[in-house]
Amino acid sequence: MREYSILGRFVFALLLAHGLVQAGHVEIDTTLNGERIELHVLAAEPFFTKQEVSAGKAAEGMMIVAGAKPVMPDAATHPNHHLVIHVFNAKTGNVIANATVKMSFRSLDEKGNPSGGSKEVPIVVMQAIGKGEQSTHYGNNVSMAPGSYAVAVAVNGKKIDFKIKLSETPATSMDEMQMK
């Protein structure tokens, strides 16, 4: 499990208190009814089947485990972000690899009010190639311009809302983040 410094936690709490976290790589961590839920917004990632990974056709990216059809980085929608959540048992830190997840996002105006319609995220259950079951996470590649967003997530029927602000700074890839 990742350790956060007291100063780091204070700064993060201040950002949350203002309702927005801004970065190229967004990570928000919260606990809800015994589950630790992490929201990540990263650079769009390539997806591969288990067969492609087993055949050595992919060393980096996401291995599809189940769920919806993945949105590939070269799709006509021009996805630029990998919008995903990780779900862990809050006490043990173990991944919950069989969660039921729903996710959508919508733009927020400069006052923090919803602007435009909500966009459903087709949920792919995936693992980072070479990282194993502990890297299981849920989401997909999406198109999100710089700006503020409300991200609505439901995990095993429990709902949580996140507010994020994306800058024009390029997001990091899943490979660059530390798996817990």
Summary of the structure (lengths in Angstrom):
residues: 180
radius of gyration: 15.8
end to end distance: 5.1
largest distance: 50.2
contacts: 524
relative contact order: 0.25
helix: 13%
strand: 44%
